[in-house]
Amino acid sequence: MTGRRPQATSTSVTVFRNCMLLRNHEIRREDLWVRDGIIIDPEPLFFDEQVGWNQEIDCGGVLIAPGLIDLQINGGFGVDFSYAINDQASAQESLVKVAKGILAHGVTSFCPTIVTSSQDKYHAILPWITPTPGSAETGAEILGAHVEGPFIAVAKKGAHTEEYIRDLSGGSEAVEAMYGSLNNVRIITLAPEHDPTGQVVRELCAKGISVSMGHSSANLTHGETAALNGATLITHLFNAMSAFHHRDPGLLGLLTSKMLHDKSVYYGIIADGIHTHPAALRMAYRTNFPAMCLVTDAICAMGLEDGTYHLGPQSITVEGQRAVITGTDTLCGAIATLFRAVQKLIKGARCSIVEALEAASLHPAEALGIQRKKGSLDFGCDADFIMINVDEMDLLSTWIGGKRVYKKPEG
């Protein structure tokens, strides 16, 4: 658009110039227009309403990409959601601390994750993990809780406490009784072999909950049954599930199954260099990249020094890039940030910057069915984005609703 600037509008319109945008699966040189926290098409504003902008920002040639979305994060910065939350005050303190901390790593939305716990613990925690818009004051947006367990396989429990693990013999009623209320639950991880007919999965999905398959000894048929009844996710691919076998590939087989009638089954994957070997990253990337969702599975020690901390009722030890159950070699979550996972994926899978960023933004949004509002820079989406120095793959700032909520310190 050229010519005389139209009269400024009474609403808040900001135009970001001198930038590149990750839009429609490519990087293009283009301006970004934001009105009242929403990304807009400027042409109707300019030609129909004949109004202009209130603020113009020169971005200095940076790349603007969608804000990152973490579907599985147990805590960070000294906070473990499963251990720290027991009432409204502790929930507010814990959630805000993590939500603000992850802004520095490009995350604009997340699902606080609660590991396998007692019924009383769920009843004390889940009422307080309410979906909350993001801001500079409250941090990244809370999309709802990810409840990982207790309906998982004992043989694939990983760091989960065995005494709290349950099956699904009581059906969906047992699920609601365990959690107390499903109002704040966005994702439930369960072992699909506990629900061989898919009835529980179907009933949970009907309530608007995303069902993820994980911590499971399921065969491929179990996985396909769950997917055909509405399950849309696999929890941390390769970890805490049956290993691939050529006669029965287990849940891994869902990446190439022809029995799903074009249904998409997304998968979380931890690209921290510890939980998933680079060769495994490449395998997943080359097999079914459009379904890949980077997750951190971060524990309380993310952002902290080496030491001993708590993950739910477990004592865990952090040394370098590894976090294990104290006194064992059992991995119990990660400590790498989501932006670090993007960097690791580029190197490990040998993929493009566009692909790595979309695996941490667009794909998670699609997995939850919120891609019309999150995960892209399409017109009508929330103006949640990050600014990146592409040459150094360095995060410069994070924005929510078109407002800057984090800026990298200078120097």
N, C-alpha and C positions, 0 to 999 in steps of 0.2 A: 504494500500500500504506500502511496506517495501523496504529496500534496499537503494542504493545510491541515494542521492537527485539529480534529473536531473538539467541540466543547467537552470539558471533563464531566464525567457522570457523577451522580450523587452517591452511587455505590462504589465500593473499593475495587478498582481495576489496576493491576500491575502488569507491566510488560517487561519481560526479561530478554534483553538483546545481547548480541555478540556472543552467542552460545551455540552449542550443538545439542541436539535432542536425540535420545534413544526413543524412537517412535516407529511403530509398525515394523519391528524386527530389524531396524537399520539405524545407523547414525546419520543424521542429516543436519545441515546448517539451517536453523529456523528459529524464529522467536517463539517464546512461550508466553501465552496470555492467561492471566488468572483473575477471576472475578469472584469476590466474596468466598474465597477458599476453594473454588472449583476451576478446573482448566476449561477454557472456552475457545470456540472458534471466533476469531476477531472480526470476520467479515460482517455478520449481522450487526454486531456492535457498531462498526464503523459506518456501514452503508444504510442500515435500516434505522437504528436508533440515533445515528449521527452523533455519537458521543465518543470520547477518547479515554485516556488513561489518567489515573491519579498519580501513579509513580512509575518511573522508568529506571531499570537497573541494568547497568553494563556488567556483564558476567565475565569479561576478560578472556573469552574463548574457551571456557570450560565445557565439559560434557554434563548435561542434566539428564539424569536417569531416574526411573521410578524409585520411590523409597522401598527399602527391603522389608520383607515380611517373614518373621520367624514363627513357624508353626509348633516348635517344640523347644522350650527353654525352661529349665527347672529353677533357674535363679541366676545370680551373679552378684559380684561386688560385695560378697559377704552374706548375701541373702539366699536362703533356700526356701522357696514358697511352701514346700511340704512340712517344713520344720518351724518357720518363723510366724506363720499366720495362725491365729487362734481367735481373733475378734476383729471388730471393725478398725480399731486403732492400729493394731499390728499389721493388718492388711494394707491400710493406707500407707503406712510407713514403708513396708516392704515393697509393695508394687510400685510406688512412686520412685523409690531408690533405683530399682532395676530399670523401670521405664525411662527415667532420665539418663541413666548410665549408658543404655544402648543407643541413645541418640548419637553419641560420638562414634558409633560404628555403623551408622547409616540405616538403622532399623526404625521404621515409622509405625509399624503395627506388629503385634505379637500375641501369642496364646500362652499365658502362664501355665506351666505344666505341673501337675500333681502326680507323684509316683504312687505305687501301691501302698495303701495305708489302711488303717482301721475305719470302720463305719463312723465311729464318733469323730474321727479326724476329718473325714470328708464333710460331715455335717457342720463342723466348726469352720472349715475353710471355704467351701464353695459358695456360700451365700454372699461372700465379700469380694469375689472375683467378678465384679460386674463389668460388662462392656462399657468402656469409657473413652470418649474422644481424646485424641492427642493434643498436646499444647506444650509450650515452653514450661509451664508450671507443673503439669502432670506427667510429661514425657510422652513416649510412644503410645499409640492407641492400643487399648486392650480389646481384643476381638472376642474374648470369652475364654474359658478354661479348656485346656487339653488334659483329660483325665487318662493317665497311662496305667491301666490296671483298675481293680485287682483281678479282672477276669482274663487271666493270662495262663500260659503253660508253665508249670513248675519246672520242667526240664529246660525251659528257656527264660528263666526268671532274671538272669543277669544279676544286677545289683539290687533287685527288688526283694523285699522281705517275705520269705516263704510262708510264714504263719498267717499272713493277711490275704494270700492268694485264694480266690474262689472260682468255682465253675459257674455255668449258666443254667443249672438244672431248675432254678426257680423262674426262668424266663425274664422278660422285660420288667416284671414286677420286682424281681430281685435286684435288678439294676437300679431302679428308682429308689428302692428301700436302702440300698447301699449308699447312694449319693445324697439322698434326702430330697433334693430338687434338681431338675435338669435345666432350670431357667438360665443359668450362667454357663452351661457346658456347651462348648463349640465342637470339640473332638473327643471321641472315646476310642482308645486303643484296646482291642481285645483279641483273643486267640480264636480264629473262626472255627476251629475244630470243636470248640465248646458249643457251637450253634450250627449243627450239621444241616438243618433245614433252612437256615437263613431267616427264621422268623424274628428273632431278636434284632438282628441287623435291620430288617425291613421296618420294624416298629420304631426303632430309634431314628432311622432316616426320615420316617414320616413326621417326626417331631422336630425336624430341621437340624439334627445333629449329624456331623460328618463322622462316619465310622472308619477307623483305620485298623488294619490287620498287623499285629506285631506281637513280639514275645511269644512266639508260636512254633509248634511242631507240625503245623498244617501241611497236608499234601496239596497238590495243585487243585484237585476237585473241591476241597474245602474252600480254597481261595476263590475259585470261580463261582461257587455257590454264594459266598458272601458278596462278591462283586455284582452278581446278577440281581441280588436283593438290595443293592444300594451302596455297599461299601466303596469308597472312592480313594482310599489311601493305603499305603503300606508304611509302617513305622520303621525308621532308620534301616533301610535296605542293607542286607548282608549281616546285620548285627541282631543277635537274639532271635534267630530263626533257623530252620533246618537248612543245612548246606545243600547246594545244588547237586542233584544226582540225575544222570542221564535217563533213568527210567521214571523218575518222578522229580521234577525240578522244584517242587514246593512252591512257596509264594513267589520266588524269583521267576517262575514260569508265567506269572501274570503279565510280565513285561512284553511277552510275545504271544499270549494266548489268543487263539482264534475263536474261542467259545464265548466271548464277551459281547458279541454283536456290536462292535465299534464303541463300546463303553470305554471311557478313559479311567484307568486306575493310576493315580499319581503315587509317587514314592518319595519319602524323605530320605536324605542321604547326608552323612556327616563327613564333610570334606576337610578334615583337620590334619590329615597325614598320619593319624593314629588309628582311628576306628575303621578306616577304609583305605586299602592300599591303592596307590595311583593306577595300577593295572585294573583293579576292580572299578575305580572311577571311570576309566576309559571304556570298560566293558558296558557299564550302565549307560554311559553317554552315547556310545555307538549303537546300542540296542534300542533304546527308547528315550532319547533326550527330551522330547516334548512333555514327558511326564515327570521329569526330574525336579524335585524341590529341595534346595539346600536348607538344612536345619542345623542349629548349633548343638542341640541336646545339652546346652550349657548348664553347669552346676554352679553352686555358690562361689566356687573359686575362680570363675572367670573374672579377670581383672585384678586378681590378688597374687601374692607371692606364694612360693612353695610353702607347704605346711599341712596341717590336719584340720579338716572341717567336717560339717555334717551334711548329708544328703538324706532327707527324711530321718528315719531312725538309725541310719548307717553312719559309721565313722569312715571318712575317706581321706586318702593321702595324695597330695599333689606334688609331683616331682617333674620339673620341666614341662613338657607338653602332655604328660600323662596324668590321669586321675584314676586311682584304683581303690577298691575296698581295703581299708587298712589291714596289713598283714597278709594280703593276697595279691595275685596278679589280675584279678577280675576288674575290667574296665567298668566305670560307673558314671559315664557322662563325659562331656568334653569341656574344655576351657577356652577354645578358640572362638573368636567373635564371628558374626555372620559375614562381615566385610572381608575378614581374613579367609573365610571359606570360599568367597568369590575369587580371591586371589589364588588360593590353592587349586580351585577347579580349573582355572585358566592354565596353570602350569601342569597339573596332574592329568587332566583329560585332554589337554592340548586343544581347547575350544577357544572360541572368540570371546572378546569382552562382552559383546552383545548377548551371547548365549549364557555366559556366566551370570550376568546381571539379571537376565530374565528368569534364570533358575532360582533366584532369590527374591523375585518380585512378582512377575506375571504368573509363573506356574503355581506358586502358593495361593495366589488370588483365585486362579481357576479351580484349584483343588477345593476351595471353600465356596465356589460359586459367587464370588464378589468381584469378578474382573471388570464389571461395569463401573465400579467405584474405586477399586484399588489395583495396584500392580502395573499400571501403564500411564502414559501421558496423553491418552485419548481424550477428546472433548467430552466433558461431563464427568470425568474422574476427579476425585479429590486431589488437590494440589499438594500431594505428599511426594517429595523428591529429594534427591541428593545431587550435589555438585562434586565432580571428580576431575582431577588433573590426569588426563588419560596417559600422558607420556610416562608418568611415574606411578600410575594406578593408585593415586593418593586421594583419600576422602577429604574434601575441603569444608563442606558444610552440609547440614541436614535441615529440611524444611517441612513443615506440616501446615496444611491449609494455606499455603503461600507465604507463611511466616517463618523466618529463620529461627530454629530452635537449638542449633549447635553450630559453632564456627571453630575450626581448628586453630589452636593458639599459634600466634606468629613466633618465628624463631626456631 
